[in-house]
Amino acid sequence: MTTAVSANRLELLQIADAVAREKNIDRDIVLEAMEEAIQKAARSRYGAENEIKAYIDKKTGDIKLYRVMQVVEDVENHSTEISVENARASKPDAEVGDVLADELPPMDFGRVAAQTAKQVIVQKVRDAERARQYEEYKDRVGEIISGVVKRVEYGNAIVDVGHAEAIIRRDQLIPREHIRTGERVRAYIADVRREPRGPQIFLSRTHPEFMARLFAQEVPEIYDGVIEVKAVSRDPGSRAKIAVNSNDPSIDPVGACVGMRGSRVQAVVNELQGEKIDIIQWSPDIGTFIISALAPAEVSKVVLDEEKERIDVVVPEDQLSLAIGRRGQNVRLASQLVDWQVDIMTEADESERRQAEYKQRADLFVESLDVDETLALLLVSEGFRNLDEVAYVAPDEFAGIEGFDAELVEELQNRAREALAAAAEKAEGERVDLGVTDELAAIEGLTPPMLVTLGKAGIKTLDDLGDLAADELISGDDGILREYGLGEERANEIIMAARAHWFEDEEGEDAGEAVAEGEEVASE
């Protein structure tokens, strides 16, 4: 049976050194773990109610045990506390707050105590190892790392990356990719976080940045910063698009990424299990960029809605399937690449939609301005979209329209203003009938028609509107005010205006509490 004092002291230090080297942790941490293990075993021998401290001399390996007691005025726990009077029997200058340590005789470790000590040491060393792994890798998120697959559990690959284990979850592996134990793999460090158990380093082979980093390894110009990767979109295992730009006009970014006879891009394709890669010339002009991103499809026309970050792309009939791609893959990747919503339509669809919009606007002008269809269509063709534009644009805007004299322009604008006033009056009546409060109506930027729409959606008070998020107002799918063309910034301003009274109430409560406190002090 091994004892604390009979054990080879140098061997104890050698064990600590070996464990520290193997786990790549500080030797002092291992010795602290041993001290904690000895303390726990000693408590089982001398009584768990006692405060036992163990000390290992880091030079000689000597082990000493002490019973520690706190000097107090009134003793409540006789196992861990001692009165000043009793303390001064052994230490004449003892004061309250001092700590007395009485050395204990050496003890033999029984089988149970030794097993307990071992568990404590193992756990302490494991915790230190995990802390070291986290500190080593937390600043390496975004790098590519290489490791050997140790095992595969439920589709998740556990990878040995040196002095740590990382995991590639099943959904972060390229589809139809078969990883086997013992294989060397490269992956992108997607996240490093503290976990009580299991791997702390999370790798990915499907992350778009993984492909960008692979190109940086294969293309020296990207590594040196001459060529910049602007955007990446991937459908892992199938197809990807990468947009690149050159900071040197003399270097073709697409050609540099392709390499001699495609050698550079082929190296990346092989690593990504045959994923097809479209290398695209980036452009600051979003229209030019989307045309390049939809290649190899030919584009006839691009219509941008910058406020909603939406692009309508018109293509010939025979190019529609190519532009959309299999299961919408091409347009989806292009949309992710430019970070705008992209809608594909044929020339016939675009013409039909434009005619429907023209007719809708013309009908509005015919009904509201009491003009014939020819004049209404003329206004639409000149770019007038609604009554506000007709009513409030400068008269000079009509100067280029054939047949429009000053008298006709004035009459049209007067009729438009009258129609808008009548619509506002009607909407105001509806707003009152719906129960939308005057406080809500007072918010700048909310027109009477908007208030009616809010009221029909059950938004009738400042609190109702303040509880909403911007997306709930302007989302293209189900936003309450989506038809009014509000931008995200304006929607946020309206919501914050509705919430303003919340903060005023809080300030009022704080002021009321301060006044009450002042009155109490004065009365005292």
PEZI-V78099 format. One line per field, one symbol per residue. phi: phi as a letter, one per 40 degrees, with the letter a starting at -180 (. if undefined). A space follows every 50 residues. Layout:
phi: ???
This chain:
phi: .cbcbccccccccccccccccccfbcdcccccccccccdccccccchccc cbbbbbccbbgcbbbbcbbccbcbcbbccbbacccccccbbdccbdhcbb bbcbccbccccccccccccccdccccccccccccccbccbchccbbabcc abbfgcccbcbhcabbbbcdcbccdgcbbbdgccbbacccabacbcagcb bbbabbcdccccccccccbdccccgcbbccabbbbdgbaabbbbabcbdc bcccccccgcfgccccccdcccfgccbccbccacccccccccccdcccbc abbbbcccfbbcbbbcdcbcccccgcfgccccccccccgbcbbbaccccc ccccccccccccccccccbfbccccccccccchcbacdcccbccdccccc ccgcbcccccccccccccccccccccccccccccgccccccccchccdcc cccccccgcbbdcdccccbddccbdccbccbcccgccccccccccccccd cccccccccccccccccccccccc
